[in-house]
Amino acid sequence: MTATEPGGHAALVEHLYARGLLDETWRAVWHAVPREPFIPQQAWRQRPTACEPLTTAAERLALIHSDEPVVIQLDDGEPGGPGIATSSNSQPRMVARMLRLLSIDGDNGHRVLEIGTASGYVTALLSRRLGDSAVYSVEIDPGLAHRAVTTLRAAGCTPNLAVADGEWGWPDEAPFDRVLATCALRHVPYALVRQLRPGGVLVAPMARDFWSGAVVRLTADGEGTARGRFRGGASYMPMRAHRTGAPAPVDTATCRTVPTRTDPRELLTLGFALYAGTRLPGVRMVHADGADGAQVWLQDEDGCAATAITGEDAYEYGARDLWQEVERVHEEYVALGSPGGGDFGLTVTARGQRVWLEHPERIIEPAPVREPAR
């Protein structure tokens, strides 16, 4: 379903149901909670390089009734900014996926903590499924939180809401049976793990330097540890406390040409992103796809960088042979059988978090940084 297809909210729900993203119970919940009231009049469509304002009522409704995200805030609500999306009503298929991964059960009295109220739409879906008293949601932005309260009340929902930094959860109301983050995390805050009951589940999108974004589903063991597997890709705006700054500038005078053994397209799988992001901490990767291949840009925190285009030589900058390091890590990954994203998992403890392959004992360690040969 695209933003130009008609059909309204009911058609969107049936689209998700036909794709197997909704069971019968969630199907009824989604039909009962239209998306449109939760979208402010001023909203934007997310584009690759900018946000495009919705200028007509027809355009606004077409996007709302599509399987696409709707941006509801730019620049943290501050006027005169560069126009960076800082809050959205998430893509419906992603919402449905994350809610399914929560495995919530109203009959068992599950209590859910949501990190990031935003528009209040996911909060309303949870309230409709579990009842208002079982739903807790925190939002760091006072303006978004105020609007969400008004919209939720108008929809007949009165969940438990608070203006707070979601990184710390809601300790006074813990423990919870489920925790759902609707913003991307660089790491899983241990406070959220501590607020889960034994057997409780946390579902969150994560985004690290190398990762394009991945959903993780963790289960708490009741002894201070949560672990689980990655469950597919995801692209969410970062939690405010987890935003990153710009890396050091690149010294272009150090540019050198190096031959390539790897097509950049081979680096764009979720499995490789999870593996390489763990082996090469602090290395960022962005990419662009074209008709004949792909281009990747790699950079570390010190300003060393590399870029490669399908069918061409690579270029490296700075003291680190970054492209050659990435190729070595890719060779390791291929030797492991090119595992998929679902083969990787995460363990979170009070001491930190570790990515593993296939089982929690097989932890992936960072690769040693080799001195360049000159």
DODRENVEX-290690 format. One record per residue (C-alpha): residue number from 1; chain; x, y, z. Coordinates in steps of 0.001 Angstrom, whole numbers, padded with zeros to 6 digits. Layout:
BEGIN
   num   cadena        c1        c2        c3
   NUM        A         X         Y         Z
...
//
This chain:
BEGIN
   num   cadena        c1        c2        c3
     1        A    000000    000000    000000
     2        A    001420    003407   -000982
     3        A    000538    006934    000008
     4        A   -001536    007365   -003150
     5        A   -003833    004393   -002741
     6        A   -007350    005184   -001488
     7        A   -009356    003130    000966
     8        A   -009151    004870    004319
     9        A   -008274    003435    007703
    10        A   -010248    000211    007282
    11        A   -008319   -000639    004103
    12        A   -005017    000028    005889
    13        A   -005981   -002347    008709
    14        A   -007024   -005057    006260
    15        A   -003739   -004568    004403
    16        A   -001828   -005284    007625
    17        A   -004071   -008229    008436
    18        A   -003592   -009741    004967
    19        A    000184   -009544    005447
    20        A   -000098   -011570    008656
    21        A    000911   -008650    010881
    22        A   -002335   -008624    012878
    23        A   -004149   -011494    014550
    24        A   -007925   -011342    014998
    25        A   -007709   -009543    018345
    26        A   -005307   -006889    017121
    27        A   -007324   -006543    013920
    28        A   -010383   -005554    015953
    29        A   -008294   -003158    018075
    30        A   -006846   -001395    015026
    31        A   -010268   -001027    013438
    32        A   -011489    000612    016654
    33        A   -008635    003159    016784
    34        A   -008393    005313    013622
    35        A   -005020    006894    012965
    36        A   -006247    010247    011658
    37        A   -007202    011958    014983
    38        A   -003676    011435    016286
    39        A   -002020    013359    013438
    40        A   -001761    017142    013944
    41        A   -002804    019443    011145
    42        A    000806    020386    010528
    43        A    002576    017228    009422
    44        A    005257    016160    006980
    45        A    006215    013283    004698
    46        A    009671    011845    005335
    47        A    011944    012022    002293
    48        A    015535    010704    002014
    49        A    017104    014138    002462
    50        A    014331    016361    003832
    51        A    010796    016480    005212
    52        A    008078    017548    002801
    53        A    005122    019476    004288
    54        A    001625    018179    003602
    55        A   -000155    021134    002041
    56        A   -003649    019834    001251
    57        A   -006279    017884    003183
    58        A   -006342    015203    000501
    59        A   -002571    014771    000626
    60        A   -002667    014564    004422
    61        A   -005394    011900    004476
    62        A   -003715    009876    001737
    63        A   -000510    009660    003784
    64        A   -002336    008918    007044
    65        A   -004217    006042    005420
    66        A   -001062    004589    003886
    67        A    001495    002184    005292
    68        A    003975    005017    005740
    69        A    005246    007082    008685
    70        A    003921    010597    009242
    71        A    006333    013144    010721
    72        A    004626    015207    013431
    73        A    007526    017329    014724
    74        A    010654    018987    013354
    75        A    013683    020201    015313
    76        A    012227    019272    018713
    77        A    009474    021784    018067
    78        A    011855    024764    017935
    79        A    011192    027276    015130
    80        A    013799    028193    012567
    81        A    015679    024907    012646
    82        A    017138    022887    009784
    83        A    013980    020795    009379
    84        A    015143    017518    010937
    85        A    012385    015074    011850
    86        A    012317    014540    015634
    87        A    008992    012744    016149
    88        A    006609    010767    014000
    89        A    003585    008535    013909
    90        A    005463    005385    012967
    91        A    004943    003255    009892
    92        A    001902    001046    010606
    93        A    003592   -002199    009573
    94        A    006420   -001485    012044
    95        A    003936   -000722    014810
    96        A    002097   -003968    014088
    97        A    005372   -005935    014072
    98        A    006510   -004510    017395
    99        A    003146   -005043    019073
   100        A    003103   -008641    017855
   101        A    006592   -009190    019264
   102        A    005418   -007960    022675
   103        A    003146   -011029    022964
   104        A    000855   -009199    025358
   105        A   -002093   -010901    027012
   106        A   -004870   -008891    028613
   107        A   -006284   -011980    030263
   108        A   -003067   -012351    032269
   109        A   -003169   -008755    033475
   110        A   -000077   -007620    031595
   111        A    001119   -004126    032452
   112        A    003007   -002334    029659
   113        A    005456    000562    029772
   114        A    005811    002509    026524
   115        A    008908    004661    025991
   116        A    007937    007590    023772
   117        A    004250    008572    023741
   118        A    004709    010875    020709
   119        A    001295    011213    019002
   120        A   -000345    008807    021469
   121        A   -001476    006420    018742
   122        A    000389    003332    019946
   123        A   -000667    004228    023481
   124        A   -004288    004181    022335
   125        A   -003872    000782    020675
   126        A   -002402   -000615    023886
   127        A   -005169    000943    025994
   128        A   -007830   -000534    023755
   129        A   -006205   -003982    024028
   130        A   -005323   -004020    027742
   131        A   -007414   -001335    029389
   132        A   -006237    002120    030457
   133        A   -005015    001119    033908
   134        A   -002535   -001400    032468
   135        A   -000787    001090    030143
   136        A    002009    003453    031208
   137        A    003685    005814    028756
   138        A    006442    008401    029148
   139        A    007304    011247    026781
   140        A    010262    013585    027175
   141        A    008807    016440    025095
   142        A    006239    018494    027071
   143        A    004528    019810    023932
   144        A    004063    016344    022439
   145        A    002947    014992    025815
   146        A    000310    017716    026221
   147        A   -001118    017091    022770
   148        A   -001140    013334    023337
   149        A   -003139    013736    026555
   150        A   -005746    015848    024760
   151        A   -005991    013471    021808
   152        A   -006164    010342    023955
   153        A   -008922    011798    026124
   154        A   -010889    012774    023025
   155        A   -010560    009146    021891
   156        A   -011896    007931    025239
   157        A   -008520    006692    026529
   158        A   -007077    007571    029936
   159        A   -003818    005619    030292
   160        A   -001120    006544    032798
   161        A    001060    009260    031258
   162        A    004147    011132    032418
   163        A    006590    013709    031077
   164        A    009958    012074    031695
   165        A    013141    010819    030064
   166        A    012320    007319    028874
   167        A    015898    006183    029433
   168        A    014966    005841    033127
   169        A    011606    004177    032573
   170        A    008992    004673    035294
   171        A    010565    003149    038429
   172        A    007759    004152    040805
   173        A    005284    002014    038847
   174        A    007585   -000966    038168
   175        A    007689   -003864    037677
   176        A    006163   -004226    034230
   177        A    005359   -007312    032193
   178        A    006270   -005625    028933
   179        A    008372   -002641    027847
   180        A    008065   -001157    024349
   181        A    010403    001535    023034
   182        A    009132    003590    020105
   183        A    012461    005402    019610
   184        A    015811    003952    018574
   185        A    018289    003052    021303
   186        A    022094    003017    021022
   187        A    022107    000643    023954
   188        A    019351   -000859    026102
   189        A    019223    001213    029310
   190        A    019718   -001144    032229
   191        A    016991    000724    034149
   192        A    014462   -000761    031715
   193        A    015748   -004290    032309
   194        A    015496   -003790    036091
   195        A    011876   -002708    035690
   196        A    010820   -005976    034006
   197        A    009246   -008823    035929
   198        A    010948   -012237    035648
   199        A    009912   -013508    032227
   200        A    009007   -009991    031129
   201        A    009677   -008909    027542
   202        A    011311   -005777    026139
   203        A    010930   -004882    022454
   204        A    012946   -001996    021057
   205        A    014444   -000695    017822
   206        A    018184   -000187    018078
   207        A    020560    001863    015964
   208        A    024327    001743    016360
   209        A    027030    003413    014310
   210        A    027272    000705    011646
   211        A    023720   -000594    011963
   212        A    020934    000555    009712
   213        A    018575   -000283    012582
   214        A    017302   -003539    014063
   215        A    014510   -004618    016401
   216        A    015537   -006665    019426
   217        A    013270   -008779    021658
   218        A    014703   -009485    025112
   219        A    013360   -011620    027953
   220        A    014297   -010912    031586
   221        A    015530   -013863    033623
   222        A    014659   -012409    037029
   223        A    018325   -012292    038062
   224        A    019331   -009013    036445
   225        A    019916   -010216    032885
   226        A    017849   -009907    029711
   227        A    018675   -011636    026451
   228        A    017105   -012361    023116
   229        A    017483   -012207    019345
   230        A    017257   -009500    016743
   231        A    013991   -009632    014827
   232        A    014500   -007773    011565
   233        A    015383   -004277    010472
   234        A    013841   -001037    011659
   235        A    014377    002683    011201
   236        A    013332    004902    014104
   237        A    014338    008341    015339
   238        A    016838    008106    018203
   239        A    015983    008580    021847
   240        A    017086    012109    022689
   241        A    019621    010919    025250
   242        A    021094    008580    022611
   243        A    021670    011066    019821
   244        A    025223    011277    018511
   245        A    027314    014218    017462
   246        A    029236    014687    014259
   247        A    032526    012795    013911
   248        A    035849    014551    013550
   249        A    036438    016175    010138
   250        A    038140    014115    007445
   251        A    041560    015181    006217
   252        A    041043    014908    002466
   253        A    044743    015623    001843
   254        A    045496    012075    003035
   255        A    043349    010491    000293
   256        A    044787    007335   -001241
   257        A    043442    004762   -003678
   258        A    043170    001093   -002703
   259        A    041918   -001837   -004796
   260        A    038684   -003532   -003742
   261        A    037808   -007193   -003376
   262        A    034258   -006593   -002140
   263        A    031244   -005128   -003879
   264        A    029772   -002503   -001500
   265        A    026342   -004098   -002048
   266        A    027567   -007100   -000040
   267        A    027887   -004886    003043
   268        A    024229   -003877    003114
   269        A    022623   -006899    004793
   270        A    021339   -006711    008359
   271        A    023448   -009718    009317
   272        A    026667   -008065    008197
   273        A    025682   -004765    009816
   274        A    025231   -006503    013186
   275        A    028494   -008416    012849
   276        A    030609   -005532    011553
   277        A    029093   -003066    014004
   278        A    030346   -005272    016826
   279        A    033750   -006028    015311
   280        A    034368   -002365    014389
   281        A    032965   -000264    017252
   282        A    032777    003442    016557
   283        A    032779    003014    012763
   284        A    029818    004562    010997
   285        A    028471    003464    007639
   286        A    026009    005203    005349
   287        A    025136    004097    001854
   288        A    023353    005080   -001318
   289        A    021833    002633   -003785
   290        A    021928    003191   -007521
   291        A    020740    001390   -010624
   292        A    024136   -000215   -011175
   293        A    025354   -000743   -007637
   294        A    025926    001017   -004339
   295        A    028241    003497   -002675
   296        A    029249    003261    000981
   297        A    030885    005843    003204
   298        A    032713    004672    006335
   299        A    034100    006910    009066
   300        A    035410    006501    012595
   301        A    035303    008900    015519
   302        A    038768    010312    014755
   303        A    037992    011294    011165
   304        A    039551    008331    009380
   305        A    037276    007416    006483
   306        A    036818    005315    003374
   307        A    034423    005210    000461
   308        A    033794    002622   -002229
   309        A    031520    002366   -005263
   310        A    030517   -000803   -007055
   311        A    032993   -001561   -009836
   312        A    035567    001041   -008799
   313        A    038579    001339   -006511
   314        A    038092    002487   -002929
   315        A    039533    005615   -001320
   316        A    040860    005855    002226
   317        A    041534    008929    004363
   318        A    043534    009331    007554
   319        A    045908    007020    009380
   320        A    043591    004010    009406
   321        A    043186    001550    006532
   322        A    039459    001551    007104
   323        A    038291   -000007    003841
   324        A    040791   -002848    004193
   325        A    039606   -003454    007770
   326        A    036002   -003665    006578
   327        A    036980   -006120    003848
   328        A    038750   -008338    006390
   329        A    035689   -008293    008637
   330        A    033499   -009134    005654
   331        A    035738   -012128    004858
   332        A    035277   -013305    008465
   333        A    031528   -012915    008071
   334        A    031461   -014958    004859
   335        A    033616   -017656    006499
   336        A    030941   -017891    009224
   337        A    028358   -018674    006538
   338        A    026996   -015127    006097
   339        A    024523   -015445    009002
   340        A    021251   -013526    008829
   341        A    020063   -010886    011238
   342        A    017978   -013401    013185
   343        A    021088   -015455    013968
   344        A    022400   -012658    016186
   345        A    021295   -011836    019694
   346        A    021938   -009464    022576
   347        A    022554   -009955    026283
   348        A    022112   -006998    028651
   349        A    023456   -007032    032224
   350        A    024472   -004437    034791
   351        A    027983   -004596    033263
   352        A    026836   -003693    029747
   353        A    025588   -005435    026635
   354        A    027119   -008023    024337
   355        A    026158   -009136    020838
   356        A    026355   -012878    020155
   357        A    025974   -015263    017255
   358        A    023607   -018260    017444
   359        A    023837   -018729    021222
   360        A    024646   -016373    024138
   361        A    027996   -018004    024882
   362        A    029336   -017211    021412
   363        A    030060   -013548    022011
   364        A    031453   -011376    019224
   365        A    034467   -009355    020323
   366        A    035785   -006131    018767
   367        A    038523   -006644    016199
   368        A    041986   -005276    016979
   369        A    042772   -002119    015051
   370        A    045793   -002846    012866
   371        A    048469   -000280    012281
   372        A    048590    000687    008605
   373        A    051507   -000577    006523
   374        A    053207    002338    004793
//
